[in-house]
Amino acid sequence: MSAYQGRFTGRTAIVTGGASGLGKASAARIVAEGGKVVLWDLNPETLKAAAEEVGATAVVALDVSDPEAVEAAARTSHEALGRIDILVASAGITGATVPVQEFPLDSWKRVVDINLNGVFYCCRAVTPYMLAEGYGRIVNVASVAGKEGNPNASAYSASKAGVIGFTKSLGKELAGKGVIANSLTPATFESPILAQLPQSQVDYMRSKIPMGRLGEVDESAAMVCFMASEECSFTTASTFDTSGGRTTY
């Protein structure tokens, strides 16, 4: 049971990438703390299973790189929830793990479309609902790769750096309007996304963490939920770190 039982009572959230990993863990905690959640993800079957496990109010199967689908999903979610207080933009992919000169063009475009353009589309779609209520919390999941860059992961690193820069801009636009936007930069943590990477890449990323281990998904979910709560009231356009000491800026 969460130490903050009831922190999200009366609050509503959309969580992208909600069928697994950090998205699912964050959604579960929001529900456990009294909130209502709509899960967005690509696969209808995994979404259904996740919704039952988490206790989600509704699900929407979509590709976040499709702006029209995102707009429609935001409308559907607003109808299901009555309002949209929180967006956790967690959907993402790693892409190819190769040097730049060998990087497939289709993989580059797909990573940027999901990891960066998808975050933009989601924020663009939900922000009007938040502004209408005078309240909102936006948590865009980036990565330490967006701060430092990981070799052989240029698309992922570039897309996550873009998320950080975009969130800084968005947070400053919304400051003073009741809507707060921050990004999270986790180091590698145990998650299904690791299946997209060769073990050598996972070992490299572990070696860069001073604590000497991968993170746990619940550690980052705890930070997400602080960022998504009313407690996060005087920090916006900023970056929160869960990297085991890898990045300290």
C-alpha positions as CSV (number, residue, x, y, z in Angstrom):
1,M,0.0,0.0,0.0
2,S,1.3,3.5,-0.8
3,A,2.4,5.8,1.9
4,Y,0.3,8.5,0.2
5,Q,-3.1,6.8,0.2
6,G,-5.7,9.2,-1.1
7,R,-3.2,11.7,-2.7
8,F,-5.0,11.4,-6.0
9,T,-8.6,11.3,-4.7
10,G,-10.7,13.2,-7.2
11,R,-7.9,13.4,-9.8
12,T,-7.9,11.9,-13.2
13,A,-5.0,10.8,-15.4
14,I,-4.0,9.7,-18.9
15,V,-1.0,7.4,-19.0
16,T,0.6,6.6,-22.3
17,G,2.6,3.4,-22.6
18,G,0.3,2.3,-19.9
19,A,0.2,-1.4,-20.7
20,S,3.7,-2.2,-19.3
21,G,6.8,-0.9,-17.6
22,L,6.9,2.6,-16.0
23,G,3.5,3.6,-17.5
24,K,1.7,0.6,-15.9
25,A,3.5,1.0,-12.6
26,S,2.7,4.7,-12.4
27,A,-1.0,4.1,-13.3
28,A,-1.3,1.4,-10.7
29,R,0.0,3.8,-8.0
30,I,-2.3,6.6,-9.1
31,V,-5.3,4.3,-8.8
32,A,-4.1,2.9,-5.5
33,E,-3.9,6.5,-4.2
34,G,-7.5,7.3,-5.2
35,G,-7.2,8.5,-8.8
36,K,-8.9,7.4,-12.0
37,V,-6.8,6.5,-15.0
38,V,-7.2,5.9,-18.7
39,L,-4.4,3.8,-20.2
40,W,-3.2,4.5,-23.8
41,D,-1.0,1.9,-25.6
42,L,-0.7,0.3,-28.9
43,N,-1.7,-3.3,-28.3
44,P,-5.4,-3.9,-27.4
45,E,-4.8,-7.3,-25.8
46,T,-2.0,-6.1,-23.4
47,L,-4.0,-3.0,-22.7
48,K,-7.0,-5.0,-21.6
49,A,-4.9,-7.2,-19.3
50,A,-3.1,-4.1,-17.8
51,A,-6.4,-2.3,-17.2
52,E,-7.8,-5.3,-15.3
53,E,-4.6,-5.5,-13.2
54,V,-4.4,-1.7,-12.6
55,G,-8.1,-1.0,-12.2
56,A,-8.2,1.6,-15.0
57,T,-11.4,3.4,-15.8
58,A,-10.9,2.9,-19.6
59,V,-8.3,2.1,-22.3
60,V,-7.6,3.5,-25.7
61,A,-5.5,1.6,-28.2
62,L,-3.6,3.9,-30.5
63,D,-0.3,4.9,-32.0
64,V,0.8,8.1,-30.3
65,S,2.7,9.1,-33.5
66,D,-0.7,9.6,-35.2
67,P,-1.8,13.1,-34.3
68,E,-5.5,12.6,-35.3
69,A,-5.7,9.4,-33.2
70,V,-4.2,11.3,-30.2
71,E,-6.8,14.1,-30.5
72,A,-9.6,11.6,-30.7
73,A,-8.2,9.7,-27.7
74,A,-8.0,12.8,-25.7
75,R,-11.7,13.5,-26.4
76,T,-12.6,10.0,-25.5
77,S,-10.6,10.1,-22.3
78,H,-12.2,13.4,-21.3
79,E,-15.6,11.9,-21.8
80,A,-14.7,8.9,-19.7
81,L,-13.1,10.8,-16.9
82,G,-15.0,14.1,-16.9
83,R,-11.8,16.1,-16.7
84,I,-8.0,15.5,-17.4
85,D,-5.8,16.5,-14.5
86,I,-2.7,14.5,-15.3
87,L,-0.7,13.3,-18.3
88,V,2.1,10.8,-17.9
89,A,3.7,10.5,-21.3
90,S,5.6,7.3,-21.0
91,A,5.2,5.6,-24.4
92,G,8.6,5.0,-26.1
93,I,10.8,2.7,-28.1
94,T,14.6,2.2,-28.3
95,G,15.2,1.8,-32.0
96,A,18.2,0.3,-33.6
97,T,21.5,-0.2,-31.7
98,V,24.1,0.6,-34.3
99,P,26.6,3.5,-35.2
100,V,25.2,6.6,-36.9
101,Q,26.6,5.6,-40.3
102,E,24.7,2.3,-40.2
103,F,21.5,3.6,-38.6
104,P,18.4,2.6,-40.6
105,L,16.4,5.6,-41.8
106,D,13.1,4.0,-41.0
107,S,14.2,3.2,-37.4
108,W,15.4,6.8,-36.9
109,K,12.0,8.2,-38.1
110,R,10.0,5.7,-36.0
111,V,11.9,6.5,-32.8
112,V,11.5,10.3,-33.3
113,D,7.9,9.9,-34.3
114,I,7.0,8.0,-31.1
115,N,9.4,9.3,-28.5
116,L,9.4,13.0,-29.4
117,N,6.5,13.8,-31.8
118,G,4.2,11.5,-29.8
119,V,4.9,13.5,-26.6
120,F,4.2,16.7,-28.5
121,Y,0.9,15.4,-29.9
122,C,-0.2,14.2,-26.4
123,C,0.7,17.5,-24.7
124,R,-0.9,19.5,-27.4
125,A,-4.1,17.5,-27.2
126,V,-4.6,17.5,-23.4
127,T,-3.3,21.0,-22.5
128,P,-6.6,22.7,-23.5
129,Y,-8.6,20.5,-21.1
130,M,-6.2,21.4,-18.2
131,L,-6.2,25.1,-19.0
132,A,-10.0,25.1,-18.9
133,E,-9.9,23.7,-15.4
134,G,-7.0,25.9,-14.3
135,Y,-5.1,22.8,-13.1
136,G,-2.8,20.2,-14.6
137,R,0.3,18.1,-14.1
138,I,2.3,16.9,-17.1
139,V,5.1,14.3,-16.7
140,N,7.1,13.6,-19.9
141,V,9.4,10.6,-19.5
142,A,12.8,11.3,-21.0
143,S,16.1,9.5,-20.2
144,V,19.6,10.1,-19.0
145,A,20.5,9.4,-22.7
146,G,18.9,12.7,-23.4
147,K,21.4,14.4,-21.2
148,E,24.5,12.4,-21.9
149,G,23.9,10.5,-25.1
150,N,24.5,6.7,-25.4
151,P,26.8,5.4,-28.1
152,N,25.0,3.4,-30.8
153,A,21.7,4.9,-29.6
154,S,21.6,8.2,-31.5
155,A,17.9,8.2,-32.3
156,Y,16.9,7.4,-28.8
157,S,19.3,9.9,-27.3
158,A,18.3,12.6,-29.7
159,S,14.6,12.0,-29.2
160,K,14.9,12.1,-25.4
161,A,17.0,15.3,-25.5
162,G,14.1,16.7,-27.5
163,V,11.6,15.7,-24.8
164,I,13.7,17.6,-22.2
165,G,13.9,20.7,-24.4
166,F,10.3,20.6,-25.3
167,T,9.2,20.2,-21.7
168,K,11.3,23.2,-20.6
169,S,9.5,25.3,-23.2
170,L,6.1,23.9,-22.4
171,G,6.5,24.4,-18.6
172,K,7.4,28.1,-19.1
173,E,4.5,28.7,-21.4
174,L,2.1,27.2,-18.8
175,A,3.7,28.7,-15.7
176,G,1.2,30.8,-13.7
177,K,-1.8,29.1,-15.3
178,G,-2.1,26.2,-12.9
179,V,-0.5,23.7,-15.2
180,I,2.9,22.3,-14.4
181,A,5.1,20.4,-16.8
182,N,8.3,18.5,-16.0
183,S,10.4,15.7,-17.4
184,L,11.9,12.6,-15.8
185,T,15.3,11.3,-16.7
186,P,15.6,7.7,-15.5
187,A,18.7,5.6,-15.9
188,T,18.1,2.1,-17.2
189,F,15.7,0.2,-15.1
190,E,14.2,-3.3,-15.2
191,S,11.5,-3.0,-17.9
192,P,10.1,-4.9,-20.9
193,I,11.8,-2.2,-23.1
194,L,15.2,-3.9,-22.4
195,A,14.1,-6.8,-24.6
196,Q,14.6,-4.3,-27.5
197,L,18.3,-4.0,-26.7
198,P,21.3,-6.3,-27.0
199,Q,22.7,-7.4,-23.7
200,S,26.0,-5.6,-24.4
201,Q,24.1,-2.3,-24.5
202,V,22.3,-3.1,-21.2
203,D,25.7,-3.9,-19.6
204,Y,27.2,-0.7,-20.9
205,M,24.4,1.4,-19.3
206,R,24.6,-0.5,-16.0
207,S,28.4,0.2,-15.9
208,K,27.6,4.0,-16.1
209,I,25.5,4.0,-12.9
210,P,27.5,4.7,-9.8
211,M,25.2,2.7,-7.6
212,G,26.2,-0.3,-9.7
213,R,22.7,-1.6,-10.5
214,L,19.8,-1.0,-12.7
215,G,16.9,0.9,-11.3
216,E,13.6,-0.6,-10.2
217,V,10.5,0.5,-12.0
218,D,8.8,1.4,-8.7
219,E,11.6,3.9,-7.9
220,S,10.8,5.9,-11.0
221,A,7.0,5.4,-10.5
222,A,7.3,7.0,-7.1
223,M,9.0,10.0,-8.7
224,V,6.4,10.2,-11.4
225,C,3.6,10.3,-8.8
226,F,5.2,13.1,-6.9
227,M,5.6,15.0,-10.2
228,A,1.9,14.3,-11.0
229,S,0.6,15.3,-7.6
230,E,-0.4,18.6,-6.0
231,E,2.7,18.4,-3.9
232,C,4.8,19.4,-7.0
233,S,3.6,23.0,-6.9
234,F,6.7,25.2,-7.4
235,T,8.8,23.3,-9.9
236,T,8.0,23.5,-13.6
237,A,10.0,23.4,-16.9
238,S,12.5,21.2,-15.0
239,T,14.0,17.7,-15.0
240,F,13.8,15.2,-12.2
241,D,16.5,12.5,-12.0
242,T,16.3,8.8,-11.1
243,S,19.7,7.6,-12.3
244,G,21.5,6.1,-9.4
245,G,24.0,9.0,-9.5
246,R,24.7,8.9,-13.2
247,T,23.4,12.4,-13.9
248,T,23.5,15.1,-11.2
249,Y,22.4,18.1,-13.2
